Amino acid sequence: MPEFANLRLNEESTTITLTNGHKYYRVGMTGRCFDQNWNRFVIDHDLKNGQILLFIPQSKTAKE
């Protein structure tokens, strides 16, 4: 895992932005667990148990 991501994931809580290229999701994280708005992301993408997601960092901060 990239060092910048590892540092952010160790924080108590943070918000990340996920995108599928058309829609943006502001998803909360506590430690290494998704929480706020994660259910909306899962429902919108029809994710099921056992499926694997690959997250590709687009920038180190949401401002880039």
C-alpha positions in Angstrom: 0.0 0.0 0.0 1.4 3.5 -0.8 2.8 5.2 2.2 0.5 8.3 1.9 -2.5 6.0 1.9 -1.2 4.0 4.9 -0.7 7.2 6.9 -4.3 8.4 6.1 -5.8 5.0 6.9 -4.2 4.9 10.4 -6.0 8.1 11.4 -9.0 7.8 13.7 -11.5 8.9 11.0 -11.3 10.4 7.6 -13.3 10.8 4.4 -12.3 9.6 0.9 -13.8 10.2 -2.5 -14.6 7.2 -4.6 -15.7 7.5 -8.2 -16.7 5.2 -11.0 -16.0 7.9 -13.6 -19.6 9.3 -13.6 -20.6 9.7 -10.0 -18.6 10.6 -6.9 -19.1 9.2 -3.4 -17.8 10.8 -0.2 -17.2 7.7 2.0 -16.2 7.9 5.6 -13.5 5.7 7.1 -12.7 4.8 10.6 -9.3 3.2 10.8 -9.3 0.8 7.8 -13.1 0.3 7.7 -15.6 2.1 5.5 -18.6 3.5 7.2 -20.5 6.7 6.3 -22.1 6.4 2.7 -20.5 3.0 2.1 -23.9 1.3 1.9 -25.0 3.7 -0.9 -21.8 2.8 -2.8 -22.5 -0.9 -2.4 -26.1 -0.6 -3.4 -25.4 1.6 -6.4 -22.8 -0.9 -7.7 -24.8 -4.0 -6.8 -21.9 -5.4 -4.8 -22.2 -8.9 -3.3 -20.3 -10.8 -0.6 -17.2 -12.5 -2.0 -16.6 -9.9 -4.8 -13.3 -8.0 -4.9 -12.8 -4.3 -5.4 -9.7 -2.7 -6.7 -9.2 0.9 -5.8 -6.7 2.9 -7.9 -5.5 6.1 -6.3 -6.0 9.1 -8.6 -4.3 11.6 -6.3 -2.8 11.9 -2.8 -5.4 14.5 -1.7 -9.0 15.3 -2.8 -7.8 18.7 -3.9 -5.4 17.3 -6.7 
